[in-house]
Amino acid sequence: MNEAGRRRSFWGWGFEDQALGPDALAGLAALLAARFGTDPPEPRRPVELADLELRPPRLVPPAALAPQCDTSTYERARHSYGRSFRDVVRGFRGEFPHPPDVVAFPATEAALVALLDWCAEAGAAAIPYGGGSSVVGGVEFDPGDTHSGVVTLDLTGLDRVLDIDTGSRAAHIQAGALGPRLEDQLRPHGLSLRHYPQSFECSTLGGWIATRAGGHHATLFTHIDELVESLRVVTPRGPVETRRLPASGAGPAPDRLFIGSEGTLGIITEAWMRVFDRPRHRARAAVPFPSFEAGAGAARALAQSGLYPSNCRLLDAAEALMAGVGTTPVLLVGFESADHPMGPWMARALECCADHGGVAPETASEGTTDDAPGARGDPAVDTWRRSFLALPYLRDGLVTLGAIVETFETAVTWDRFPALHQAVVTATTDALDAVGAKGGSVACRFTHVYPDGPAPYFTVIAPGRAGAELEQWAAVKEAASGAIAASGGTITHHHAVGRDHRRHYDAERPDLFAETLRAAKRTLDPAGVLNPGVLIDS
């Protein structure tokens, strides 16, 4: 589908017109050569769309549904995968063994219900699809002999803000709204959802809710969970709509059954969301530290201070270098408010940083510009923000240069963090050596912090062996995942479970809860139509 005349890449991240050009790739190749001690790698070209040969569709939509269905090579390829490293490499190579048979674009809930009914009658799997930014195999399915085919349900046609309750500061929003589309509709009302994940331009409200996505708030409102007021969900058994309430103690919360369900229990179509007045005051600072451990101490102090900074992201030296904000560990601190200047909050935060060896800037950046992605402010913080949002395109560029790029994210209590950090770095480095990717590096940052622990995020960049990149990637991912699990961390803080994390998720959750989840699946989706294999087996 085209958006404002722009076309999404069928194999890589985002829009085709934002992919790295020849000059940028040449510069990136030179950086890799210096980093790995090799000659600059030559960029490879992805397969051309015209050269793709996909398996013929096994399903033919009924005449009444045909106008909203697409079986073109472009749409079937684009909807085959999410956008993890593994997905991008396979798409780059032109490997699409299990494309969806049909891609449907419902524009109304009634159309979605009709499509689900057809899938049930035809014995086809129905895969909900928002922006397609999954990095855990959340939208890829091989039907084998269990289903007659696969229908991917692209929900981006359900993209409107339906109503706004200014008194309660809430908005009624359709789940297929992509991040920019959602914010564009709230902006004239002086409101914002204030949820800016790295995938912002290529992910939807429904996807955020279904995967319990983490946003830009480093403290307090870290996950989309905190912003959900009520939901409307379509299931094969009928719709479920929860009551709008600020809070309730009436038994287990029904919203929680669907928040994080990854499309296997129902398809979220609408949500009432708690929104914010757009901030008019902000303060930002980048504080360098002599060591990552010292920075972690300051991050913990800020998380436990009750100051609730909107940004409290700690970057180790390697992350700082990649982001262009220095060569030593740095803590990015930010505050925002629609009501009052944030200078006193920042002053106290910088005192906390100084207590742990941080070198506070002489003056912190303050302003009144709206704090959306790309807004102006502290130069170092803005440099980090731009690199943060552009990183997925950079990752695709690294793929064309034959590098291995992967991320692992988790959350753990403060007492366990040092051991987890050491275990993940050691396991990943050993795995890189074992698969012949010597010269690779492991970097770490905190994406979010809580009073009882951080959410560490690890990034691996290593030289790949031509043709064996996926095998090398798999070994590194398994080593890191095993170290996280053995160290008491969660297998995912905000990337979701999908199919890639199923084994570790199965071990992490209580067995009786798994039985309860399977019972819910049988009740809501008795034919096992919805996103089979995610979270539980049908």
C-alpha positions in Angstrom: 0.0 0.0 0.0 1.2 3.5 -0.8 1.2 6.2 1.9 1.1 9.8 0.6 2.8 8.6 -2.6 5.5 6.7 -0.8 6.0 3.0 -1.0 7.0 0.7 1.8 10.0 -1.6 1.1 8.9 -5.2 0.4 12.1 -6.6 2.1 13.4 -4.0 4.5 12.4 -1.4 7.0 10.1 1.5 6.3 10.0 3.5 3.1 12.0 2.8 0.0 12.9 6.5 -0.4 14.6 6.5 3.0 16.9 3.6 2.4 20.7 4.4 2.6 22.1 5.7 -0.7 25.5 4.9 -2.3 27.4 7.6 -0.4 25.9 6.6 2.9 26.7 3.0 2.3 30.3 3.8 1.3 30.7 5.7 4.6 29.2 2.8 6.5 31.5 0.4 4.8 34.5 2.4 5.8 33.3 2.5 9.4 32.9 -1.3 9.4 36.4 -1.8 7.9 37.9 0.4 10.6 35.9 -1.4 13.3 36.6 -5.0 12.1 40.1 -4.4 10.7 39.1 -5.6 7.2 38.8 -4.1 3.8 35.6 -2.1 3.2 32.8 -4.6 2.2 31.1 -4.1 -1.1 27.4 -3.4 -0.9 25.2 -6.1 -2.3 21.9 -5.5 -4.1 18.6 -6.9 -2.9 16.6 -9.1 -5.2 14.4 -7.2 -7.6 10.6 -7.4 -7.0 10.2 -8.5 -10.7 12.5 -11.5 -10.1 10.5 -12.9 -7.2 8.6 -16.1 -7.8 6.1 -16.8 -5.0 4.1 -19.9 -4.5 0.7 -19.5 -6.2 -2.2 -18.6 -3.8 -4.1 -21.5 -2.5 -7.1 -19.5 -1.6 -9.6 -17.5 -3.6 -11.6 -14.9 -1.7 -15.4 -14.9 -2.2 -16.7 -12.3 -4.7 -18.1 -10.1 -1.9 -14.6 -9.9 -0.2 -12.5 -9.7 -3.4 -12.4 -5.9 -3.6 -10.6 -5.7 -0.3 -8.1 -8.5 -1.0 -4.8 -8.4 -2.8 -2.7 -11.3 -4.2 0.0 -9.3 -5.9 3.6 -10.3 -5.5 4.5 -7.0 -3.8 1.8 -7.2 -1.1 2.3 -10.9 -0.4 6.1 -10.4 -0.1 5.8 -7.3 2.0 3.5 -9.1 4.4 5.4 -12.3 4.6 7.7 -11.2 7.4 8.2 -8.7 10.2 11.5 -6.8 10.2 13.9 -8.6 12.4 17.5 -9.2 11.2 16.5 -12.7 10.1 13.4 -11.4 8.2 15.4 -8.6 6.4 18.1 -11.0 5.3 15.6 -13.5 3.9 13.7 -10.7 2.2 17.0 -9.3 0.8 17.8 -12.7 -0.6 14.4 -13.2 -2.1 13.6 -16.2 0.2 9.8 -16.2 0.7 8.8 -19.9 1.1 5.6 -19.2 3.0 4.0 -16.0 1.8 0.4 -15.3 2.7 -2.0 -16.5 0.1 -4.2 -13.4 0.4 -3.6 -10.0 1.9 -6.8 -8.3 3.0 -7.3 -4.6 3.8 -10.6 -4.2 5.8 -11.7 -0.6 6.2 -14.5 -1.4 8.7 -15.0 -3.7 11.5 -17.9 -5.4 9.6 -15.4 -6.2 6.8 -13.0 -7.6 9.3 -15.7 -9.9 10.8 -16.6 -11.1 7.3 -13.0 -11.9 6.6 -12.7 -13.8 9.8 -15.8 -15.7 9.0 -14.4 -16.7 5.6 -11.1 -17.8 7.2 -13.0 -20.1 9.6 -15.1 -21.6 6.8 -12.1 -22.1 4.6 -9.9 -23.5 7.4 -7.3 -20.7 6.8 -5.1 -19.0 9.3 -5.8 -15.3 9.9 -2.7 -13.3 10.8 -3.4 -9.8 12.1 -0.9 -7.2 10.7 -0.4 -3.6 11.8 2.7 -1.9 10.7 4.7 -5.1 10.2 7.5 -4.0 12.5 7.6 -7.3 14.5 11.2 -8.4 15.3 10.2 -11.8 16.9 8.4 -13.7 14.1 5.0 -12.3 15.1 3.4 -12.2 11.7 5.0 -15.1 9.9 3.2 -18.5 9.6 3.8 -21.8 7.8 0.4 -23.4 7.6 1.8 -26.9 7.0 -1.0 -29.4 6.9 -3.0 -27.7 9.8 -4.6 -24.9 7.7 -5.7 -24.5 4.1 -3.7 -21.3 3.6 -2.9 -18.0 5.2 -4.8 -14.7 5.1 -3.0 -11.7 6.4 -5.3 -9.0 7.7 -3.7 -5.6 7.2 -5.5 -3.3 9.7 -4.1 0.1 8.6 -7.4 1.0 7.0 -8.8 1.4 10.5 -6.9 4.5 11.2 -9.2 7.2 12.6 -9.5 9.0 15.8 -13.2 8.5 16.4 -13.9 10.7 19.4 -12.1 12.8 22.0 -13.2 13.4 25.6 -11.2 16.5 26.6 -12.6 16.5 30.1 -11.3 13.0 30.8 -8.3 13.6 28.6 -9.0 10.5 26.6 -9.3 9.6 22.9 -11.2 6.8 21.1 -8.9 5.5 18.3 -9.1 2.8 15.7 -6.3 0.2 16.2 -4.9 0.4 12.7 -3.6 4.0 13.1 0.1 4.2 12.5 2.1 6.4 14.9 2.3 9.5 12.7 -1.3 9.3 11.5 -2.5 9.0 15.1 -0.5 12.0 16.3 -1.5 14.1 13.3 -5.2 13.7 14.4 -4.5 14.5 18.0 -2.3 17.5 17.4 -5.1 20.0 16.5 -6.7 19.3 19.9 -3.4 20.0 21.7 -3.1 16.4 22.7 -0.7 13.5 22.3 -0.5 9.9 23.2 3.2 10.4 24.0 4.1 6.9 22.9 7.1 7.0 20.6 8.7 3.5 20.1 11.6 3.2 17.7 9.2 1.7 15.2 6.9 4.8 15.5 6.5 5.5 11.8 5.9 1.8 11.0 3.7 0.5 13.8 0.1 0.9 14.9 -1.9 1.4 18.1 -3.3 -2.1 17.9 0.2 -3.5 17.4 1.5 -1.6 20.4 -1.4 -2.9 22.6 -1.2 -6.5 21.3 2.5 -6.7 22.0 2.7 -4.6 25.2 5.0 -2.2 23.4 7.4 0.2 25.3 7.4 3.8 24.4 9.6 6.8 24.9 8.8 7.4 28.6 11.7 5.9 30.4 9.9 6.0 33.7 6.3 5.9 35.0 4.3 5.4 31.7 6.8 3.0 30.1 4.4 0.6 28.4 1.3 1.1 26.4 -0.5 -0.8 29.2 -0.7 2.2 31.4 -2.4 4.2 28.7 -5.3 1.8 27.8 -8.7 2.9 29.2 -10.8 0.3 27.4 -10.7 -2.0 24.4 -12.9 -3.4 21.6 -11.8 -6.7 20.3 -13.2 -8.9 17.5 -12.9 -12.7 18.1 -14.3 -15.6 16.0 -16.9 -16.0 18.7 -18.0 -12.3 18.6 -16.9 -8.9 19.9 -15.6 -8.1 23.3 -15.8 -4.5 24.6 -14.6 -3.5 28.0 -16.0 -0.6 30.0 -14.4 2.8 30.1 -13.2 3.4 33.6 -10.3 5.3 35.2 -9.7 2.3 37.5 -11.5 -0.7 38.8 -11.1 -3.4 41.5 -13.8 -5.6 40.0 -12.0 -8.9 39.6 -9.3 -9.7 37.0 -9.2 -6.9 34.4 -10.6 -8.1 31.1 -8.4 -5.6 29.2 -5.4 -7.5 30.4 -6.4 -10.7 28.7 -6.0 -9.0 25.3 -3.1 -6.6 26.1 -0.1 -8.6 25.0 -2.1 -11.4 23.4 -0.3 -10.9 20.1 -3.4 -11.5 18.0 -4.0 -15.0 19.0 -7.1 -14.4 21.2 -8.7 -11.6 19.2 -8.1 -8.6 16.9 -8.1 -5.3 18.6 -10.1 -2.8 16.5 -10.6 0.2 18.8 -9.3 1.5 22.1 -10.0 4.4 24.4 -6.6 5.7 25.3 -5.4 8.1 28.0 -3.7 11.0 26.3 -1.7 14.0 27.4 -1.7 17.7 26.8 1.2 18.4 24.4 4.2 19.5 26.5 5.2 23.1 26.4 8.1 22.9 28.8 11.1 20.6 28.7 14.6 20.2 30.0 17.3 17.9 28.6 20.9 17.0 29.5 23.5 14.5 28.4 25.7 13.5 31.5 28.9 11.6 30.9 30.2 9.1 33.5 33.6 7.5 34.2 32.1 4.0 33.9 28.9 2.2 32.9 28.6 1.0 36.5 28.6 4.6 37.8 26.0 5.6 35.3 23.9 2.6 36.3 24.0 3.9 39.9 22.8 7.3 38.8 20.0 5.7 36.7 18.9 3.7 39.8 18.9 6.9 41.9 16.8 8.7 39.4 14.3 5.8 39.1 13.9 5.7 42.8 13.8 9.5 43.3 10.2 10.1 42.4 11.2 12.7 39.8 9.9 10.6 37.0 12.1 11.8 34.1 10.6 11.2 30.6 14.1 10.2 29.4 16.6 8.3 31.6 18.6 6.3 29.0 22.1 5.1 29.9 24.4 4.3 27.0 27.7 2.5 27.5 30.8 3.8 25.7 30.2 1.7 22.6 26.5 2.8 22.4 27.5 6.4 22.9 30.1 6.1 20.1 27.5 4.5 17.7 25.0 7.3 18.5 27.6 10.0 18.0 27.2 11.5 21.5 30.7 10.8 22.9 33.2 8.1 23.7 32.4 7.5 27.4 29.2 6.2 29.0 26.5 8.9 29.0 23.1 9.2 30.7 20.5 11.1 28.7 18.1 12.8 31.1 14.9 14.6 30.0 11.8 16.1 31.6 8.6 17.4 30.0 5.4 19.1 31.1 2.4 20.9 29.7 2.0 22.9 33.0 5.3 24.2 34.4 9.0 24.7 33.6 11.1 21.7 34.4 14.3 23.5 35.6 14.0 22.5 39.3 13.4 18.8 38.4 16.5 18.8 36.1 18.6 20.5 38.7 17.8 17.8 41.3 18.4 15.1 38.7 21.9 16.5 37.9 22.6 16.5 41.6 21.8 12.8 41.7 24.1 12.3 38.7 26.9 14.2 40.4 26.6 12.0 43.5 27.5 9.0 41.2 30.4 10.7 39.4 28.5 12.2 36.5 29.8 15.4 35.0 26.8 17.7 34.7 26.7 20.2 31.9 27.1 23.8 33.0 23.6 24.5 31.8 20.9 22.0 30.9 18.9 22.7 27.8 15.4 24.1 28.4 12.8 25.1 26.0 9.1 25.2 25.0 9.2 23.3 21.7 6.9 20.3 21.4 9.0 17.2 22.4 8.1 15.0 19.5 10.6 12.9 17.6 13.0 15.3 15.9 12.3 18.3 18.1 15.1 20.7 18.8 17.0 20.8 22.1 20.3 19.7 23.7 22.6 18.9 20.7 23.9 15.6 22.2 20.3 14.4 23.0 19.1 15.4 19.6 21.9 13.6 17.9 21.0 10.5 19.9 17.3 10.9 19.0 18.0 11.2 15.3 20.3 8.1 15.3 17.7 6.2 17.4 14.9 6.8 14.9 17.2 6.1 11.8 18.7 3.0 13.2 16.4 0.5 11.4 17.4 2.0 8.1 21.0 1.8 9.2 20.5 -1.9 10.1 19.3 -2.6 6.5 22.4 -0.9 5.2 24.5 -3.2 7.4 22.7 -6.2 5.9 23.6 -5.1 2.4 27.2 -5.0 3.6 27.1 -8.5 5.0 27.2 -7.6 8.7 25.4 -9.4 11.5 23.2 -7.1 13.5 21.0 -8.1 16.4 19.5 -6.8 19.6 18.4 -8.4 22.8 16.3 -6.7 25.4 15.2 -7.7 28.9 14.4 -6.4 32.4 15.9 -7.5 35.7 16.1 -6.4 39.3 18.9 -4.1 40.3 20.6 -6.8 42.4 20.8 -9.1 39.5 21.8 -6.7 36.8 25.6 -6.8 37.2 25.7 -10.6 36.8 23.2 -10.5 33.9 25.2 -7.9 32.1 28.4 -9.9 32.5 26.8 -13.1 31.5 25.2 -11.7 28.3 28.3 -9.9 27.2 30.5 -13.0 27.8 28.0 -15.5 26.2 27.6 -13.3 23.1 31.3 -12.6 22.7 32.1 -16.3 23.0 29.4 -17.1 20.5 30.7 -14.6 18.0 34.2 -16.2 18.3 32.7 -19.6 17.9 30.9 -18.8 14.6 33.9 -17.0 13.1 32.6 -13.5 13.7 35.7 -12.2 15.6 35.9 -8.5 15.8 32.3 -8.1 16.6 31.2 -6.1 19.6 28.4 -6.1 22.2 27.0 -2.8 23.4 24.4 -2.1 26.1 22.0 0.7 27.0 19.1 1.1 29.3 15.8 1.8 27.5 13.7 2.2 30.6 14.3 2.2 34.3 12.2 1.3 37.3 12.6 1.7 41.0 13.3 -2.1 41.2 15.4 -2.6 38.1 16.5 -1.6 34.6 15.6 -2.7 31.1 19.0 -3.4 29.5 19.1 -3.5 25.7 22.1 -5.2 24.0 23.2 -4.5 20.4 25.6 -6.8 18.5 27.4 -5.8 15.3 29.8 -8.3 13.8 31.3 -9.3 10.4 29.2 -12.0 8.7 30.4 -14.9 6.6 28.8 -14.7 3.1 25.9 -17.1 2.9 26.1 -18.1 6.5 24.9 -14.9 8.2 21.6 -16.5 9.5 23.4 -19.5 11.0 25.8 -17.2 12.7 22.9 -15.0 13.9 21.0 -18.0 15.3 23.9 -19.1 17.4 24.5 -15.6 18.8 20.8 -15.1 19.6 20.5 -18.5 21.3 23.6 -17.8 23.4 22.3 -14.3 24.5 18.8 -15.6 25.2 20.1 -18.5 27.3 22.3 -16.1 29.3 19.3 -13.8 29.9 17.1 -16.6 31.1 19.8 -18.1 33.3 20.4 -14.8 34.9 16.8 -14.2 36.0 15.8 -11.7 33.3 12.7 -11.8 31.2 13.0 -13.0 27.6 11.4 -9.7 26.4 10.7 -6.4 28.0 9.0 -4.8 25.0 9.7 -6.7 21.8 7.0 -9.3 22.5 7.2 -13.1 22.2 6.1 -14.0 18.7 7.5 -17.3 17.5 11.2 -16.6 18.0 10.9 -16.4 21.8 8.3 -19.1 22.3 10.7 -21.7 23.9 12.0 -19.2 26.5 8.6 -17.8 27.1 7.2 -21.2 27.8 9.8 -21.8 30.4 9.3 -18.4 32.0 5.5 -18.5 32.5 3.8 -20.7 35.2 2.4 -24.0 33.8 -1.0 -23.4 35.2 -1.2 -20.0 33.6 -0.3 -21.7 30.3 -3.3 -24.0 30.7 -5.5 -21.0 31.5 -4.3 -19.2 28.4 -5.0 -22.3 26.3 -8.6 -22.5 27.7 -9.1 -18.9 26.8 -7.9 -19.7 23.2 -10.4 -22.6 23.0 -13.2 -20.4 24.1 -12.5 -17.3 21.9 -11.0 -19.1 18.9 -12.2 -22.7 18.9 -11.1 -23.3 15.3 -7.6 -22.0 16.0 -7.8 -19.4 13.2 -6.0 -16.5 14.8 -2.2 -16.2 14.6 -1.5 -19.9 15.3 1.6 -20.7 17.3 2.0 -17.4 19.0 2.2 -17.6 22.8 0.4 -21.0 22.8 -0.2 -23.9 20.6 -3.8 -24.3 19.4 
